Amino acid sequence: MQKQQGFTLIELVVVIIILGILAVTAAPKFINLQGDARVSTLQGVKAAIQSANSLVYSKSALAGVEKGDADGKATVDIGTGTVLNVVYGYTAGSAADVINAVDMSTDDWSITGTGGIVTIQQVGAPAGCNIIYTESQSEGALPIFTSDAEDGDGNSLTMPTASEC
């Protein structure tokens, strides 16, 4: 009777084939980690802006300027040393006001826009990987967040997907 001293060639080939199949099915899940990370970072920035807006609205309400003038515009001191422009109590839609309210670094973020609409994009990210902040349009209305990304029907998405980033 002979003792078997290792694996046969067929056993090794079968194991290699199985590992290859696992690699092919698992690899796509890990290929676009950078896109997922950028989307998560954008979600964090969106949450930071929403939190800042809650505080700004509270400051506006305490100062009695949450309704603003006829256009809903006013200014409020939020304690940063720079007066913040607000529209219906929320941060106005200009790059300077968003940077002031959230205290964002322009080294890491490209923040552009005036006239009520601000585009926020991570430096070095693809063109469609952004969020768009639109200031409040009426009393009691929250600011709106969208992105350049669209679904299959041409409707704007609130956040880009990993494939856009």
ZIPEKA-V327818 format. One record per residue. PSI is psi as a letter, one per 40 degrees, with the letter a starting at -180 (NA if undefined). OMEGA is omega in whole degrees, 0 to 359 (none if undefined). BURIAL is + if it has 24 or more other C-alpha atoms within 12 Angstrom, else -. Layout:
psi=<PSI/PSI>
omega=<OMEGA/OMEGA>
burial=<BURIAL/BURIAL>
//
This chain:
psi=<h/i/h/h/f/a/i/i/d/d/d/d/d/d/d/d/d/d/d/d/d/d/d/d/d/d/d/d/d/e/d/f/d/d/d/d/d/d/d/d/d/d/d/d/d/d/d/d/d/d/d/d/d/d/d/d/d/d/d/d/d/d/e/f/e/d/d/a/a/d/e/e/i/i/i/i/h/e/e/e/e/h/h/h/h/i/h/f/e/i/h/i/g/i/d/d/d/d/d/d/d/e/f/i/h/e/d/e/i/h/h/i/i/a/f/e/h/h/h/h/i/h/h/e/i/i/d/e/g/i/i/h/h/h/i/h/e/i/h/e/h/i/i/i/h/a/i/e/i/i/a/e/e/e/i/h/i/d/i/i/i/d/d/d/NA>
omega=<182/174/178/188/179/182/176/180/180/178/179/179/179/179/180/178/179/178/177/179/178/180/181/181/183/185/181/179/184/184/186/179/180/178/178/180/179/178/178/178/177/177/177/178/178/179/178/179/179/178/178/179/176/179/179/179/178/178/179/180/179/179/179/182/183/177/178/178/182/178/183/185/177/173/180/177/181/175/179/183/177/179/182/173/179/175/185/176/181/181/180/183/171/183/182/181/178/178/180/183/186/183/182/177/177/173/183/187/172/183/185/173/175/176/176/182/181/177/182/184/177/179/179/180/176/187/184/184/182/168/181/180/176/184/179/184/179/180/180/179/177/171/185/175/175/174/176/182/180/174/183/182/180/178/181/178/179/178/176/176/180/180/176/184/none>
burial=<-/-/-/-/-/-/-/-/-/-/-/-/-/-/-/-/-/-/-/-/-/-/-/-/-/-/-/-/-/-/-/-/-/-/+/-/-/+/+/-/+/+/+/-/+/+/-/-/+/+/-/+/+/-/+/+/+/-/+/+/+/-/-/-/+/+/+/+/-/-/-/+/+/+/+/+/+/+/-/-/-/-/-/+/+/+/+/+/+/+/+/+/+/+/+/+/+/+/+/+/+/+/+/+/-/-/-/-/+/+/+/+/+/-/-/+/+/+/+/+/+/+/-/-/+/-/-/+/+/+/+/+/+/+/+/+/+/-/-/-/-/-/+/+/+/+/+/+/+/-/-/-/-/-/-/-/-/+/+/+/+/+/-/+/+>
//
